[in-house]
Amino acid sequence: MRTIIAGGTGFLGRALARALVTAGHDVVGLTRGAGRGPTSGGRTVSWTPDGQAGPWASEVDGATAVVNLAGESIAGRRWSAAQKRSIHDSRVLATRSLVEAIRKARQAPQVFVSGSAVGYYGPRGDEVVNEANAPGADFLSRVAVDWEAEARAAESATRVVTVRTGIVLDRNEGALPQMLPPFWFGAGGPVGSGRQYWPWIHLQDWVDLVHFVIQTPAAAGPLNATAPTPVTNAEFASTLGRTIGRPAFMRAPGFALKLLLGEMAGPLLLSGQRAVPAKAEALGVTFTYRRLEEALRAIFNR
């Protein structure tokens, strides 16, 4: 079994690669970084995700699965017009390159798993949203809509799944380590109103979900990669503080975050989606960490 992971040297790509290598897959990571090391036991191949299929496309031919996690970090730097174009185009062009390779392959892969995000739904307040809900209209929604549209172009050649990922929780990487410093210094707490929902998922459950999707022919179309119990930001802060034994009552005002972070403060911190994994559960996916406190206690060994 050969699985191609675009973005295989990133946070999620490395975790997925480790699991797939353990499961017996030959993992090939596509990376733009020259000289990057092996992908957690697999190997890496250089690629240029410019919307075309390059020499690297030979790896796609006959592969079991192609997993697309490529794209500029949404929270890597303050949003300017140029940075927003980079966020959008890095996802669309990488996906277009992979679809081109899949469609040109003599033997197409059995499945194309392409990244997306719960930002697809836009700010939804306390409305419960699943895969049947329409997209929002803000910047991240438009990115996700275009991203998924590119992936669907491969449907004539293979099964396509677009994984709408929430906040992936891990002790050492991703969003959680960036949240911790204020808590360690006794200044943690909700951000903005605290009423916005944060759809989260433990890293292990995310990896298991993608592995399940690769193995399950019935999995197709959009699929929320979130835990069954999304929580408000205030609940998140309270649970995190309780788990690590630190106070969690210092609220970060929304206006201050907007001054500090600009436009991205809204969709990344001050609004959210009460997204649930309806399709995953209907397919029989089981979540090891269904509740936030269980996930955080496992992460911090409490």
N, C-alpha and C positions, 0 to 999 in steps of 0.2 A: 504494500500500500504506500503510495507516494502522495503526500499532501504538500501543496504549495501555500506558503503564508506570505502575502505581501504586507510589509510592516512587521516582519517576523523578529526584528531586533528591538521592538518597542515593549512596553510594559505588558500589554495583553498578549502580544505575539510570542514573547518568551515563555510566559506561563502556559499558553496553549501548546507551544512546541514541546515543552518538557513532558506534558501529559501525553501527547501523541507519540513521542519517541518511546515513552514507557509502554504505550499500548502497541508498539510494533510498527509504527509508521516510519517511513523514510521522509523526513521533514526537510523541505528546501525553503529557506527564507529569501525573499526578494528584498534587496536593500539598495538604497541610493548611496549609502556611505561607503566610500572606498576603504578597504582594509578592515572592515568590521569583522568581528570574530564569529565563530559558529553559533547557530541558533539553538542553544540549549541542547546540544547533542546532535543536532542536524548539521546542515551545511548552508552556506549563503551563496547567492548568485547576485551579481550587480545588475540593476535594471534602471531604465530611464522611463518613468511613468508620464509620458508626454501625449498619451492618447493613441499611440501606435504600438504594434507588437514588434519588439526587437529580437535580438538573438536569444535572449532569455526565454522566449516563448516556447522553445523546444522542451523546456521542463514541464510545461502545461500539458503537452501532448501525452495522453495516456495516464495522466494523474488520477488518483482516486477523488481528490477534492482540491479546490482552490479556495482559500480563505483570504478575504480582502480587508486588511486593517490599516491600510495606508492613508496618510493624510496629515496635514499640518496640525499641530496642537491647537485646540480651541482656546486654551487658557495660557498659552505660552508667552504671549505679550499683549500689550494694550491694543485694542482694535483701532486700526486706521483703515482708510479705504483700501490701501495696498494690502494690509494684513487680512482683511475680509476677503479680498479676491484670492489671496493665497490659500485661506481656509477652504473656500469653495472649490477653486480650480484644482488644488492638490487631490481632493477627493474625486471629483468628476473625471479628471484626466487619468488618474490611476485606475479607476474602475473601467474607463473606456479602453485603456490598454489591455487589461485582463480580459474583457469581453471580446476584444479583437483576437486575442490569442486563443481563447476558447472556441470561437467561431471558425478559426482557421485550422484548428487541430484536426489531424486525421482521426484521432480517437478522443472525443471530448471527455473531460472529467465527469464523474457521476453527479457532482454537486458543486455549485458556486455559492459560497456563504459570504455575503458582502456586508460590511459594517454599515450601521446607521445609528441613530440616537433617538432617545425619547423626546429630544428637542423637536422632533418631527411634529408633535402635537401642539407646540407653542404653549404659552401660559394658560393654564386651565383651572386655576383656583382649586376648589375641593371636588370638582367633577371627577368621577372615576373614569379613566380612559383605557380602552383596550385597542387591539389591532384594527378594529372596525371603524374607529373614529377618524374623522377627516383631519388633514394637517392644519397647522396654524398659519399665520401670515407674517411672522417676524423673520429676522435674518437666519437664525438657526433652522427654522422650519423650512425655509426656501432651500437652504443647503441640503437638508435631508431629503426633500422631495426630488431635487435634481440628482442627488447621489443614488437614490433608489431607482430612479428612472433609467439611469445608465446601466445599473445592474440588471434590470428587467430585460434589457436588450439581449441577454444571453439565454432567455427562456426558450428560444427556438432550438438551442443546442443542448441544454442541460437543465436540471432542477436548480432553481434559484431561491435562496432564503436571504432576506434582509433582516439583520439582527439589530433591533433598536435597543441599544444599551443605555442603562441608567448609570448612577454613580457606583463605580466598582471599588469595593473596599478591600484594602490590603495594608498591612502594618508599615511596609517599607516604600511602597510606590503608589502612584495615583493621587487621588484627591485627599485621602485621609491624613497622610503625613503633613500636608500643608495646613490642615485644620488644627493640628495639635499644639503648636507653640503657645497660642493664647491660653489654652487650657492648662498647660504645664506651669504658666506664670500666674495662674489664678484669675485670668481675665477672659475666660471662655464664656460663650453664651450664644443665644440666637442672633441671627442677622436679620436686619429689617424688622418686619412685623412678626416673623417666626411662624406665621400661619401658612406659608407656602410649603407645598409638599415636595419632598426629596425622594424620588424613586431610587432605591439603592439595590445592590446585589453583592454578596461576598464573592471574592475572586474565584474561589474553588467552585462555587455554583455557576459562575459565568463560564468557566472552562468546561465543566461537566455539561452544561447546556449546549455549547457549540459542538462538543464531541457527540452528544446525542443527535443533534441536527445532522451531522455528517453521516451518521449511521442509520438514520430513519427516513426512508423514502416518502413517508406521509408528510414530512415537514416541508412546507413550501410557502413562499410569500413572506410578508412581514411577520416578525415575531418579537415580542417584548422580552428583553433580557433584564428582568427586574425581579426582586423578591416579591412574594405575594402580599406583603404588608408594608406598603410605602408609609412613611411617617412625615409629620410636619417638621419643619426645621427646628422648631422649639423642642419637639420630642427628640429629635436627633441630638441636639445639644445636651439636653438633660440626660439622655441615656449614655452618651459618650462621657460626660462628666462623672456620672455615677459609676461607670465601669472602670475608669482609671483613677477614681478617688479624688477628683478635682472639682472645684466650684464651677457652675455653669449658669451664672445669672447676669453677666455683663453683656448687655445687648449692644451689638454694633449697628449704629444708625444707618439706614439705607442711604441717606444723602451723603454721608461720609464715604461709603463704599463707592458711590457713583463718582465722587470727586477723585477718589484714589484710582479706580479701575476704569472709569469711563463707561461706555455703552455696554460692555460685556458684564458689568455688575448685575444688570437686570436679569437676563436669561440664565446666567450661571449661578447666581446666589439669591436674588430677590423674588424670583418667580419659579414655578415648577409645574410638575405634572403628577397627578395621582395615578400613575400608570401601573397596571397589573398584568401579569403574564398569562392572560386567558388562553391563548392558543397553546402555549407550552404545557400548561396543566391539562388541557384537553387531550394533548398528545401523550400524556402519561409521565411528563417530567416531574421528578421529585426534587425538592429543594432541601439540602441539608440544613441551611440556615434560613428559616422562614421569618424569624423575628429579629429585629435589630440587636436586641440585647444578647441573644445567642451568638450572633455574628461577631459582635465586638468582644464578648468574653473569649471567644475562640482566638480572635486576632491578638488580644493582649494576654492570653494565657491566664485569665482570671477565673 
